[in-house]
Each structure stands twice: as C-alpha cells, then as structure tokens.
Amino acid sequence: MKVLIPGPLLSYTQKREVEASGATLTELLTDLDRQYPGLRFRIIDEQHEMRPHMRFFVNGEQLFDMTHSLRTTDAVQIVQALSGG
C-alpha cells in the first residue's frame, strides 16, 4: 500500500511516497523499518507507543490504535506535528 512520509523523515526514505505492506499499522511499521532501518524508532517509542508528535491517517481518518486492520488498497499518511511557542 502507499505510505506518505513526512518531510522530517525523508532522510530515511529519500522519497515522499513509499510502498509497504502489513495487516495492521504495527506490521506496516515493521515492514517500513525493514526497508528503511531506524524509521520505526522515530515514530514509535521504547514502550511501543506512538510518539506524541506523530499521527497516522488511513484513508483520511486519524487513528491511534496500532492494531487497526489495513487493506492493500488503503492509503496511509504519517504526519509529524509541528510545535512551537
């Protein structure tokens, strides 16, 4: 399935859109990390939780459940929130 990568993570993938597979978001991240080592750690912390500044959208819907089922036709977007003050 297509996965859109946020700008700050392009140093891992070298491209904005990549292909990956997985039956869940967790499996998708495992496949992405296999292809682009180190990418998963920038998205998921040591407790296997989504980092506070990261968001997942599947077909335009924001998801927080890493066990959410995916279909091969789904479009996944990883978004890194901006912060400032």
N, CA and C atoms as an extended XYZ file, in Angstrom:
255
Properties=species:S:1:pos:R:3:atomname:S:1:resname:S:1:resid:I:1 pbc="F F F"
N         0.833       -1.179        0.000 N   MET     1
C         0.000        0.000        0.000 CA  MET     1
C         0.877        1.241        0.000 C   MET     1
N         0.306        2.349       -0.396 N   LYS     2
C         1.044        3.607       -0.435 CA  LYS     2
C         1.115        4.213        0.961 C   LYS     2
N         2.308        4.701        1.290 N   VAL     3
C         2.516        5.365        2.572 CA  VAL     3
C         3.181        6.700        2.293 C   VAL     3
N         2.553        7.786        2.755 N   LEU     4
C         3.136        9.118        2.608 CA  LEU     4
C         4.001        9.411        3.826 C   LEU     4
N         5.205        9.880        3.578 N   ILE     5
C         6.206       10.116        4.610 CA  ILE     5
C         6.339       11.623        4.853 C   ILE     5
N         6.365       12.056        6.124 N   PRO     6
C         6.523       13.493        6.389 CA  PRO     6
C         7.948       13.969        6.087 C   PRO     6
N         8.080       15.236        5.784 N   GLY     7
C         9.367       15.835        5.440 CA  GLY     7
C        10.508       15.511        6.392 C   GLY     7
N        10.293       15.607        7.717 N   PRO     8
C        11.405       15.341        8.632 CA  PRO     8
C        11.941       13.903        8.584 C   PRO     8
N        11.208       12.979        7.986 N   LEU     9
C        11.664       11.585        7.906 CA  LEU     9
C        12.179       11.206        6.521 C   LEU     9
N        12.248       12.167        5.622 N   LEU    10
C        12.718       11.872        4.265 CA  LEU    10
C        14.183       11.447        4.223 C   LEU    10
N        14.931       11.765        5.260 N   SER    11
C        16.326       11.326        5.281 CA  SER    11
C        16.422        9.796        5.340 C   SER    11
N        15.368        9.146        5.785 N   TYR    12
C        15.336        7.674        5.826 CA  TYR    12
C        14.914        7.079        4.487 C   TYR    12
N        13.881        7.661        3.863 N   THR    13
C        13.296        7.060        2.666 CA  THR    13
C        13.784        7.684        1.362 C   THR    13
N        14.247        8.916        1.417 N   GLN    14
C        14.667        9.676        0.243 CA  GLN    14
C        13.519        9.963       -0.728 C   GLN    14
N        12.291        9.631       -0.359 N   LYS    15
C        11.131        9.939       -1.199 CA  LYS    15
C         9.890       10.100       -0.335 C   LYS    15
N         8.988       10.895       -0.828 N   ARG    16
C         7.771       11.273       -0.087 CA  ARG    16
C         6.760       10.136       -0.012 C   ARG    16
N         6.704        9.295       -1.023 N   GLU    17
C         5.735        8.200       -1.059 CA  GLU    17
C         6.474        6.883       -1.256 C   GLU    17
N         6.168        5.906       -0.389 N   VAL    18
C         6.802        4.597       -0.472 CA  VAL    18
C         5.726        3.518       -0.449 C   VAL    18
N         6.127        2.315       -0.782 N   GLU    19
C         5.245        1.152       -0.712 CA  GLU    19
C         5.646        0.304        0.484 C   GLU    19
N         4.653       -0.196        1.214 N   ALA    20
C         4.900       -1.092        2.338 CA  ALA    20
C         3.684       -1.991        2.496 C   ALA    20
N         3.862       -3.064        3.266 N   SER    21
C         2.744       -3.985        3.479 CA  SER    21
C         2.619       -4.302        4.953 C   SER    21
N         1.433       -4.755        5.315 N   GLY    22
C         1.155       -5.152        6.690 CA  GLY    22
C        -0.340       -5.223        6.908 C   GLY    22
N        -0.754       -6.152        7.762 N   ALA    23
C        -2.177       -6.314        8.063 CA  ALA    23
C        -2.657       -5.316        9.114 C   ALA    23
N        -1.706       -4.700        9.839 N   THR    24
C        -2.010       -3.689       10.852 CA  THR    24
C        -0.983       -2.572       10.746 C   THR    24
N        -1.224       -1.476       11.457 N   LEU    25
C        -0.246       -0.392       11.470 CA  LEU    25
C         1.082       -0.877       12.054 C   LEU    25
N         1.037       -1.723       13.066 N   THR    26
C         2.261       -2.272       13.650 CA  THR    26
C         3.065       -3.045       12.610 C   THR    26
N         2.395       -3.907       11.857 N   GLU    27
C         3.079       -4.685       10.818 CA  GLU    27
C         3.595       -3.784        9.701 C   GLU    27
N         2.829       -2.762        9.376 N   LEU    28
C         3.257       -1.813        8.346 CA  LEU    28
C         4.555       -1.127        8.772 C   LEU    28
N         4.632       -0.704       10.034 N   LEU    29
C         5.844       -0.060       10.533 CA  LEU    29
C         7.022       -1.028       10.557 C   LEU    29
N         6.749       -2.287       10.843 N   THR    30
C         7.812       -3.296       10.811 CA  THR    30
C         8.379       -3.425        9.400 C   THR    30
N         7.486       -3.432        8.406 N   ASP    31
C         7.941       -3.514        7.017 CA  ASP    31
C         8.701       -2.251        6.614 C   ASP    31
N         8.207       -1.091        7.019 N   LEU    32
C         8.909        0.159        6.718 CA  LEU    32
C        10.301        0.163        7.343 C   LEU    32
N        10.411       -0.327        8.580 N   ASP    33
C        11.702       -0.345        9.252 CA  ASP    33
C        12.648       -1.352        8.606 C   ASP    33
N        12.106       -2.417        8.054 N   ARG    34
C        12.930       -3.390        7.328 CA  ARG    34
C        13.534       -2.732        6.088 C   ARG    34
N        12.716       -1.943        5.403 N   GLN    35
C        13.173       -1.269        4.188 CA  GLN    35
C        14.028       -0.047        4.484 C   GLN    35
N        13.686        0.651        5.566 N   TYR    36
C        14.349        1.911        5.916 CA  TYR    36
C        14.746        1.852        7.402 C   TYR    36
N        15.841        1.179        7.717 N   PRO    37
C        16.246        0.970        9.114 CA  PRO    37
C        16.306        2.267        9.911 C   PRO    37
N        15.736        2.212       11.116 N   GLY    38
C        15.717        3.359       12.014 CA  GLY    38
C        14.454        4.186       11.933 C   GLY    38
N        13.677        4.019       10.886 N   LEU    39
C        12.470        4.824       10.700 CA  LEU    39
C        11.458        4.583       11.820 C   LEU    39
N        11.239        3.325       12.192 N   ARG    40
C        10.237        2.993       13.203 CA  ARG    40
C        10.527        3.702       14.528 C   ARG    40
N        11.794        3.764       14.926 N   PHE    41
C        12.150        4.385       16.206 CA  PHE    41
C        11.794        5.871       16.237 C   PHE    41
N        11.739        6.510       15.098 N   ARG    42
C        11.350        7.926       15.037 CA  ARG    42
C         9.838        8.097       15.189 C   ARG    42
N         9.084        7.014       15.028 N   ILE    43
C         7.625        7.064       15.082 CA  ILE    43
C         7.082        6.429       16.363 C   ILE    43
N         7.726        5.343       16.807 N   ILE    44
C         7.279        4.572       17.968 CA  ILE    44
C         8.358        4.630       19.042 C   ILE    44
N         7.939        4.811       20.309 N   ASP    45
C         8.925        4.918       21.391 CA  ASP    45
C         9.302        3.547       21.966 C   ASP    45
N        10.094        3.570       23.018 N   GLU    46
C        10.596        2.345       23.639 CA  GLU    46
C         9.499        1.497       24.276 C   GLU    46
N         8.359        2.100       24.591 N   GLN    47
C         7.217        1.378       25.164 CA  GLN    47
C         6.242        0.916       24.076 C   GLN    47
N         6.689        0.995       22.826 N   HIS    48
C         5.896        0.581       21.670 CA  HIS    48
C         4.621        1.421       21.505 C   HIS    48
N         4.709        2.677       21.917 N   GLU    49
C         3.605        3.630       21.773 CA  GLU    49
C         3.978        4.662       20.720 C   GLU    49
N         2.961        5.194       20.065 N   MET    50
C         3.181        6.243       19.081 CA  MET    50
C         3.751        7.477       19.790 C   MET    50
N         4.801        8.043       19.233 N   ARG    51
C         5.377        9.246       19.835 CA  ARG    51
C         4.347       10.371       19.797 C   ARG    51
N         4.355       11.261       20.809 N   PRO    52
C         3.320       12.300       20.916 CA  PRO    52
C         3.202       13.212       19.697 C   PRO    52
N         4.290       13.419       18.978 N   HIS    53
C         4.264       14.339       17.841 CA  HIS    53
C         3.961       13.640       16.510 C   HIS    53
N         3.688       12.343       16.554 N   MET    54
C         3.393       11.597       15.322 CA  MET    54
C         1.898       11.269       15.242 C   MET    54
N         1.387       11.243       14.019 N   ARG    55
C        -0.016       10.894       13.781 CA  ARG    55
C        -0.097        9.980       12.566 C   ARG    55
N        -1.091        9.089       12.599 N   PHE    56
C        -1.378        8.213       11.463 CA  PHE    56
C        -2.751        8.528       10.928 C   PHE    56
N        -2.844        8.610        9.619 N   PHE    57
C        -4.132        8.754        8.951 CA  PHE    57
C        -4.247        7.622        7.944 C   PHE    57
N        -5.382        6.933        7.966 N   VAL    58
C        -5.657        5.874        6.999 CA  VAL    58
C        -6.909        6.292        6.246 C   VAL    58
N        -6.753        6.475        4.946 N   ASN    59
C        -7.850        6.949        4.102 CA  ASN    59
C        -8.455        8.240        4.656 C   ASN    59
N        -7.593        9.114        5.179 N   GLY    60
C        -8.029       10.410        5.678 CA  GLY    60
C        -8.536       10.424        7.103 C   GLY    60
N        -8.629        9.266        7.768 N   GLU    61
C        -9.130        9.187        9.135 CA  GLU    61
C        -7.966        8.991       10.104 C   GLU    61
N        -7.900        9.848       11.138 N   GLN    62
C        -6.831        9.733       12.116 CA  GLN    62
C        -7.054        8.513       12.998 C   GLN    62
N        -5.986        7.732       13.190 N   LEU    63
C        -6.070        6.519       14.001 CA  LEU    63
C        -5.020        6.543       15.100 C   LEU    63
N        -5.373        5.958       16.243 N   PHE    64
C        -4.445        5.850       17.361 CA  PHE    64
C        -4.164        4.387       17.715 C   PHE    64
N        -4.982        3.482       17.210 N   ASP    65
C        -4.869        2.056       17.503 CA  ASP    65
C        -3.884        1.406       16.537 C   ASP    65
N        -2.741        0.999       17.070 N   MET    66
C        -1.709        0.404       16.221 CA  MET    66
C        -2.097       -0.976       15.694 C   MET    66
N        -3.143       -1.571       16.267 N   THR    67
C        -3.603       -2.883       15.799 CA  THR    67
C        -4.724       -2.747       14.771 C   THR    67
N        -4.997       -1.532       14.336 N   HIS    68
C        -6.046       -1.296       13.335 CA  HIS    68
C        -5.743       -2.099       12.066 C   HIS    68
N        -6.735       -2.805       11.577 N   SER    69
C        -6.561       -3.620       10.366 CA  SER    69
C        -6.424       -2.738        9.135 C   SER    69
N        -5.549       -3.161        8.239 N   LEU    70
C        -5.320       -2.449        6.984 CA  LEU    70
C        -5.660       -3.341        5.804 C   LEU    70
N        -6.082       -2.708        4.716 N   ARG    71
C        -6.297       -3.403        3.446 CA  ARG    71
C        -5.232       -2.921        2.463 C   ARG    71
N        -4.971       -3.732        1.470 N   THR    72
C        -3.931       -3.369        0.497 CA  THR    72
C        -4.281       -2.106       -0.281 C   THR    72
N        -5.549       -1.743       -0.324 N   THR    73
C        -5.983       -0.554       -1.053 CA  THR    73
C        -5.966        0.712       -0.201 C   THR    73
N        -5.648        0.584        1.087 N   ASP    74
C        -5.634        1.744        1.981 CA  ASP    74
C        -4.481        2.686        1.646 C   ASP    74
N        -4.712        3.958        1.899 N   ALA    75
C        -3.679        4.978        1.787 CA  ALA    75
C        -3.322        5.404        3.193 C   ALA    75
N        -2.055        5.289        3.549 N   VAL    76
C        -1.598        5.629        4.898 CA  VAL    76
C        -0.727        6.873        4.809 C   VAL    76
N        -0.994        7.794        5.713 N   GLN    77
C        -0.186        9.019        5.785 CA  GLN    77
C         0.363        9.139        7.192 C   GLN    77
N         1.662        9.312        7.290 N   ILE    78
C         2.310        9.567        8.571 CA  ILE    78
C         2.554       11.067        8.636 C   ILE    78
N         2.101       11.676        9.713 N   VAL    79
C         2.211       13.129        9.856 CA  VAL    79
C         2.984       13.438       11.132 C   VAL    79
N         3.910       14.359       11.031 N   GLN    80
C         4.641       14.817       12.201 CA  GLN    80
C         4.119       16.184       12.564 C   GLN    80
N         3.572       16.291       13.778 N   ALA    81
C         3.010       17.562       14.240 CA  ALA    81
C         4.113       18.578       14.454 C   ALA    81
N         3.794       19.815       14.202 N   LEU    82
C         4.719       20.921       14.453 CA  LEU    82
C         4.452       21.480       15.826 C   LEU    82
N         5.470       21.925       16.484 N   SER    83
C         5.287       22.550       17.780 CA  SER    83
C         6.082       23.849       17.799 C   SER    83
N         5.699       24.695       18.674 N   GLY    84
C         6.382       25.962       18.780 CA  GLY    84
C         5.824       26.757       19.939 C   GLY    84
N         6.303       27.935       20.092 N   GLY    85
C         5.800       28.699       21.221 CA  GLY    85
C         5.955       30.152       21.052 C   GLY    85
